[in-house]
Amino acid sequence: DRILLVRHSYNARWNLPGGGFNPKKESPMEAGRREVAEELGIWLRQVSQIGKYISTLEYKRDNVYCLLAEVDSASVTPGADIAEYKWFSIDDLPGEVSTAVKKSIEMLKQKHS
């Protein structure tokens, strides 16, 4: 019932952990596991895709996959790019969140309604 948000050292907004991947080499779920392990030292289990959207930020066209997962432990070991991290209630998010956070929460609420 909580979501882990991060502030990267290069961005003041709260965001989701994640990053790029090559769909010829790994699935979105495999990439999600890898990225979260690299950024936060957390192993995800029961990863599922809740949605996908196209982002045109930074004059690019990216497919953004929104994933849902469970973790065995809330213990975090942040990587060098993570300036801050915090677990939030889905209904009590901070004010400055990224578009990815907003879209992911919207998809999650639609899935559970």
N, C-alpha and C positions, 0 to 999 in steps of 0.2 A: 504493500500500500504506500510505498515511498519511492521517490525518484532521486537518483544521484545526479546532481548537476555540478559542473565544473566551470571555473573561470580559467581560461588559458592565459599565459603570460602576455600574449599578444592581443587580447580582446577583453574589454571590461564587462561585457554581458555574460550572464550565466548561460551555459550551453550544455549540450549532451556530449558525453565522450564519443569519439568516433573518428573516422578518417576515410581516406580513399582505399579502393581495392580494384583488382583486376578480375572481372567476372569470368574470365577464361581460366583463372587459377584457383578461385575460391568462391563460395556462395556468400550472399549477404550475411547469413548467420555465422559462418566461419570467420568472415572479416570482422564482424561485431565482437566475437569472442577474442580475436587477436588484438584488436584496437583497445578494448577495455583492459585486457591483460597488460598491454604495453603502457597505457596511460595511467592505470590505477592499481595494477597488481591484483586484480580481482578476476576469478574464473567464473564465467557465466554458465548456467545450466538451463535446460529447457528454453532455449532461445526460439522465438517465433517472430514472424514478420507481421506487424499490424497495419502496415500501409507503405505507400511509396508516393513521392511527388517529384516534380521537376523544379529545380532551383536555377534561377538565372542571376544569382548574385555574382559580383565581380566579373560581369560580362561573359560568364561561362554558362553552359547548359549541363547541369549535373542531375543524375538520378539520385535521389536521397531515399534510402530505405530506413524505415522506422521500425525498430525491433523492441520486443519485450522479453525480459529474461528474469530469472530468479538467481539469487546468489546464496552461497552457503554461509558467507560471513560478511558483515558490514565493514570489516576492517579494510582500510584503504592504504596503499603505499603509492603516493603520487609520483609520477614521472617529472622530468625537468620542465616540461611545458605547462604543468598544472600549477597555477598560482594559488588556487583555493578550491576546495570541494566541500559539498555539504549534502546531506540527505534531507529532502523536503517532503512534506505531505503534498499529494497531488492537488489538494484544495487550498493550499497555502504556499504558493510559489512566490519568489521574490519579484519585484517590479521589472527589473531589467533582464528579460530573458530573450533569447534568440528566436527567430522565426521557426527554426527546427523544433524548439521546445514547444512553442504554441501549437504547431501543426501536429506534433506527436501526441500531445495531451488531447487535442481534439479527436484524433483518430482512435485513441485509447477509449475515450468516453463514448464514441460512436459504437465501438466494438462491444462495450459492456452495457449498452442501453437496449 
